[in-house]
Amino acid sequence: MKTKIKPFFSGLPKTEWLEDGRTIRMLEDFIFTDQNGVEWVAQENDEPDGSSIPWGLWSFIGSPFVGKHRFGSIPHDKYCKLGKKSGRTHKQVHKMYFDACICSGVNYFKAKAMYY
């Protein structure tokens, strides 16, 4: 049986805003390590655009890059864009996002709502 670890981020993400006002560019690698020790890497020069949160839910969940969920949205965006090429399933990617939200201090019920 594999030992579980406490999930963690590699630090604070280093980013710059792009002209579209919605997208950021990664200035260095940003990593979320899940409870199984699997690293989810957003690489330097990746361009995440925030969580795919429908506009109508922004008042409940928060807008992209605003709130505790924002760090988890960075690797989540990358692996959603990669799809099957990442070697990780849709379910694994969304579970990582849920775990990253919890790691960032998002309330369990809010994180679960965001997961669904």
PENOR-V473125 format. One record per helix or strand of 2 or more residues. SS is the DSSP state (H for helix, E for strand). FROM is the first residue (numbers start at 1). LEN is the number of residues. If there is no record, write none. Layout:
SS:FROM:LEN
SS:FROM:LEN
//
This chain:
E:8:2
E:15:3
E:24:3
E:30:4
E:39:4
H:55:7
H:70:17
H:90:14
H:108:8
//
